[in-house]
Amino acid sequence: MSSHERAHHDEANNVTYQRCQFAYEFAVAYVSGKEVLDVGCGNAYGTALMARHAKKITGLDYDSETIQSNISKYKNIPNLDFIQGEIPPLPFEDKSFEVITSFQFIEHIHARKEFLAECMRVLKPGGKLLLTTPNAVKSLARNPFHVHEYTFPEMHDEIGSLSNSFELKGLNGNETVNTYYRENGKFVRMILRFDVFGLHKKLPSSWLTKPYNWVTSIMRNKLKDQVSATSQISTQDFFLQDQDLENCWDIYLIASK
């Protein structure tokens, strides 16, 4: 697995944070009253949100420091616990959970199909897997934290080999969101003009994480000032659609066992 990529909530990162937060709000209808596993829980702000509605929820992440921080931060939520583990496999018995959530995680690992198979293994019959991941078609440059980004057809084929009951939706944004991303695209293209040899696609990811974070920080701070509505964007500015999926920012998978 690649190293950390976390969506922190501040003005400059607000759009990314709200885009991630939308998934947890979407999941509430599925997790209410259920036993839930949240894979790749990260800093667990979304896991804690879902805990308000779930019967019981377990957050799983590979990073031990993150897990210890989460245990301390959320110790007063009685139906929420955390486990550290490399993934896959999932460290649980067959048929352990009614719902598995995994948001913006699968793109970070190599054994992706094995992970999907593990999710199906630990789901109870009739259980649901809710998964989100960036739409590769919309990515302008390589993200060194991502091992592989899916297209909608790739995700369809991968989950289709494991389940015959699933649907794919796309996350899109309103004009305010899309104005932000258009400006984002201009900035990315400007930076890529300096990479005449396409080195960002060839160098080891470990060489690129620091410069990527530095450039991303500059870009988001500039966009915060240039796109006046950036800090006001909320989850209400995003929505799911069933058509024109290639033009959506994220892939949303809802699969049943």
N, C-alpha and C positions, 0 to 999 in steps of 0.2 A: 504494500500500500504506500501511496505517496504521503508526504508530510502534511501538516495542518493547512486547511483552508476553511476558515470559520467566518460566518456572516455576523459581524458586530453591529450593534445599533447605535449609530451616530449620524449626524447630518450628512456627511459625505457618503456614507454607506447605506443610506436610508432605502434607496430603491432596491438594492440587492437584498437587504433585510426583509422588506415588505414582500418581495417576490418569494422568498423562502417561507415567510410567515403564512402566506396564503395557503400553502400546503397543509399546515397544521390546522388551520381553521376549516379547510375542506374536509380533513380527516375526522373532525368531531362527530359528524353524523354516523360514521362507521364505528368509532371506538366507544361510544357511549354505553356504559354498563358491561364492557367486554374486558377480557384479559389480553393485554397488548404487549408486543415487543417493538421497540423503536430502535432500529439498527442504524449505526452511525449517528448517534444522538448528539455528538459534539458538545457544545456548551449547555444543551438541554433546555433552552428557553422554550422550545416547541414541545418537548417531552413534558415539561411542567404544565404547559397549557392543556395538553391532552389529558393529563392526570386529573384535571378538574372534572372530567366526564367519564373516564374509564373506571372500571371496577378495580383493576390493578395494571400497572405498566412498568416494564423493565427497560431501562436505557442501556444499550450496548455500544461500546466504542473501543477501538484498539489502543488508545492512548491512556496510560495509567494515570498520568498527572491530571488529565482532564476528568477522568472518572473520580479521582479523589476529591477534586474541586467540586464536582457535582454533588457528591455524597454530603460534603460539608454545607454547600449552599442550599440544598433542597431537603435537608434532614427533617424538616417539620412537615413534609408532605407524606402522610402515612402509607399511601398506596403506590408510592414511587420508590423504586430501587435501581441500582446501577451495577453493571458487571463489565469488567475489562476482558477483552478477548480478541485474538486475531480472527479474521473472517475471510472465507469460510475455513472450517465448518462452523455452524452455529452450536454453541455449547449447551444444547437443550435436548430433552427427549422428544421422540416423535409425538405429534399431536399435542403440543404444549400450549399453543396460543390460538385465540379466536381471530385476532387481527395482527398483522405485521406491517409496520410503516418503515419506509426507508427513503428518505428524502435527500436528493443531491449527494448520494453516496456511491452508487454502483460505478460511476465513471472514475472512481479513485482506485479500483482494484483490478487485478489481472484475472482472477478466477470468477468471471462474472456469471457465466452459465451455471457453474457449480454453486454459486451463491443463490441464484434463483431456485435451483433444485433444492437447496437446503431450506429455503423459505417454505416451499411446498411440503417438505418433510415435516417441519415442526408446526405447521398449521393444522388445526383441527378440521375434520370434514365440514365443508361449507364455509370455512374461514376465508378471510380476504387478505390479499397482499396489495398495499397501496405504495406505489413507487413513483418518484419523480427523478428526472435527469435532464440536463440541457439537450436541446435539439442541435445536433452537430451542424446542420445546414445553416444555422444562424451565427455560428462562431466564425469570427473574422481572423483570429490568430490562435496559435496554440496556447493552451493553458497548461503550464508545466506541472500543475497539481493533478491533472487528469490523465489517466492511463488511456482511456478510450471514451469518446463521446458517440452516442447512438444517433442514427437517423430513425425516423418512424418505421420504415420497412425493416430495418435491422431488429428493432425491439419487437415488432410483430412476429418475426420469424423465430427469435430467441425464446420468447415466452410461449409461442404457439407450439413449440416442441415439448413443452412441459405441462401445458394446460389448454383445454379446449373451451374454457369459459373465461374470457377476458375482454376488456375494452380499452381503447387508447383514446385519450383526449389531449388537447393542446392548450397550454397556458398562453394567453395573449394579454395585451394591455390596451388601455384606451389611448386617446391622442396625447394626453399628458405624458404617459409612460413612453409611448413610441417616439415622441419628440426627444426625450432624454436619450433613448437608445440610438436615434439618428445622430445626435451630437457625439455620443460615445463612439459610433462607427467612424465619424470624421476624424476623431482624435487617433483611433487605432490605425487607420489608413495612413495618417500623417507619420506616425512612428514607424510603420512598416516600410515606408519609403527609404529609411536609412538602412534597412536590413536588405541590401541589394543581393546578397548571396543566400537569403532564406535561412540564416543560421538558427532562427528561433524554432525551425522545424527539425533541425539536425542535431543540435547540441544536447547532451544529457540533461534531463529535467532538473537534476540537482544543481546544475550551473545556472539555471534560469530563474529559480524561485525568488531569490533576493531582488534581481532587477525587475522581475515581473511585479512583485509586491510594490516596489518603489514607483514604477511607472503607473501602476493601477491607482496608487494613493494620490499621485499628482493629478491623474486624469479625473478621478472622482471629486477631488477638491475643486478643480477647475469647473467641472460640470455643475457642481453645487452653486457656484457663483453665476455661471452662464445661463443655466436653466432655472429660472426663479422658482418654479413649482417643485423642485427636487425634494425639499424637506417636507412638503405637504403631501406627497404621494403616500397612499396607504394601500392596504390589501383590497379596498373597495375599487381601486383603479385597475385591478386585474380580473380576468374572467376565463372560464374554460369554454372551449368550443369543440365541435365534432368534425367540422369541415375545414378545408384549407389548412391542414395540419402543418405543412411544410413552412408556413409563415408564422408559426408559433414559437415562443421562446423556450418552452420546456415541454417535455413528454410526460404525460400523466398516465400511469398504468394502474388499472384496477383489475386484479385477477382473483379468481375463486378456485378453491380446491375442490 
